[in-house]
């Protein structure tokens, strides 16, 4: 943070949500993993912290990568609504829901409720790389009807979003 940066900055009122002086970045490197229509902003990352606070915004019908890794996530939904998968639990999320993603747990967020989904995500400053499901793991995950509906969009009715 620069010497002249304000101690507290409120996000701009524009859609999508942006903070002054914070770069809006690609979610991940293109082609690294399947995802769609998502951005990230690193709000706090410093040697003074052992964690990093990021803001992700998923455009309508976008989604994060289905993945797992050794570090946990603490997520707070700030705006919009959608669905998330954590392990084998699928649920509707909306502000101000909190979502805990334990280490080595499959997870994904989807903005499939006809509006963007924005959330804060706190993670360890030093993290391991995400692991994508193998074909066999994907088949096993999809054997659960609720997970199958989440992953392939069948049976998730938009009225469950409101």
Secondary structure, DSSP 8 states (H G I E B T S, - for coil): --TTS-SS----SSSS---TT---EESS-TTSS--EEEEEEEEE--TT-SEEEEEEEEEEEEE---BB-SS-EEEEEEEEEEEEEETTEEEEEETT-EEEE-TT--EEEE--SSS-EEEEEEEESS----B---HHHHHHHHTSHHHHHHHH-SS--GGGT-
